[in-house]
Amino acid sequence: MSRRGRGEGNLYQRKDGLWVGRVSLGFAAGKRRRKVIYGKTRKEAAERLVMVLRARHRGEPISTERLAVGKYLESWLGTIQPNVRDSTFIRYSQLVHRHLVPRIGRLVLSRLTPQDCAAAYAAMVAEGLAPRTAGHAHRVLGRALRDAEIAGLVARNVARLTRPPRVPQTEMLTLNAEQSRSLLAAANGDRLAALYSLGLATGAREGELLGLKWSDIDWDAGVVRVRRTLQRTLEGYELGEPKTQASRRSIPLGSGTLDALRRHRTEQLEERLAAGPAFEDLSLVFCDQLGRPLNGRHVVDVFRRLLARARLPRLRFHDLRHTAATLLLAAGTHPRVVAERLGHSTPAITLAVYSHVTPTMQREATATLDAMLARRT
């Protein structure tokens, strides 16, 4: 370990290459007080050391407490809240409070090790949580520690040195054409029948479907325009911007889907008359009996009951999107057309997500080319 600099603040390099700065803050209650900062380079550590020295000379209070991981994560959530969507903040908060704080919250932030992180992830899986959930917690912790590293609170982001549990490769669950027809048949008479029809016909995301307004449907052109999405917030649900610029799109509709929407509109007008003044006119295509946005949890519950009634595999509502894409690709639709319909920025994303369809497409392409090149006799 080589020392650099002496006097008011010490700056030295550890054997692992990291630079550490220490500033003496005098004595309190008979104990010496020191502030420790870290940096990947000498320049980075020196800049942080100067900031602490200037704060000391100005008489500003300097914290020297052994900051716990849990306390840091709480404060970190507060700093990121203005910069992320409410739905993202809610998910981060859940991962922090439910999974990270109970397992590593009492550890000292500056002494957190890769082994501590790995043990936390292993405990999550051992307790029955999905490896994917542990992976999400790992990414949130990594982002939080990255900010702690920038602030000089830790010497390095130990999450980067930790591998989250491996997520088993699972086969994408979708409905085939016959099963899709069975689903729509079972939904006949359901107040959300048009939602399932539109989901299969467009491949739109759940939030995009629930955020549709009647003005988004062009009856003459037979097109639905995706312009917003229903998002979960700290106060409930609100309409917000689509996920990406590519998500703002117009999707042509077939006659069957348009007919389902017309029936749905008639039924909604009847509900509106029955509700009277209690009906909130938000002009939403899909809403509850009082015109209010649908709760995503309610949609999932109703959808799963429908699947059980139709004797179909248990799927997520989002799997209607996967079904639409798979059916289109399997039918030979050009990937660019499918990408535009789904709101993907490039066909490469579509082909990567639905790679399970490409072997069939390749075989069909081979057969087509072989027939075209075959010598005529």
Secondary structure, 3 states (H helix, E strand, C coil): CEEECCCCEEEEECCCCCEEEEEEEEEECCEEEEEEEEECCHHHHHHHHHHHHHHHHCCCCCCCCCCEHHHHHHHHHHHHHHHCCHHHHHHHHHHHHHHHHHHHCCCEHHHCCHHHHHHHHHHHHHCCCCHHHHHHHHHHHHHHHHHHHHCCCCCCCHHHHCCCCCCCCCCCCCCCHHHHHHHHHHCCCCCCHHHHHHHHHHCCCHHHHHCCEHHHEECCCCEEEECCEEEEECCEEEEECCCCHHHCEEEECCHHHHHHHHHHHHHHHHHHHHHHHHCCCCCECCECCCCCECCHHHHHHHHHHHHHHCCCCCCCCCHHHHHHHHHHHHCCCCHHHHHHHHCCCCHHHHHHHCCCCHHHHHHHHHHHHHHHHCCCC
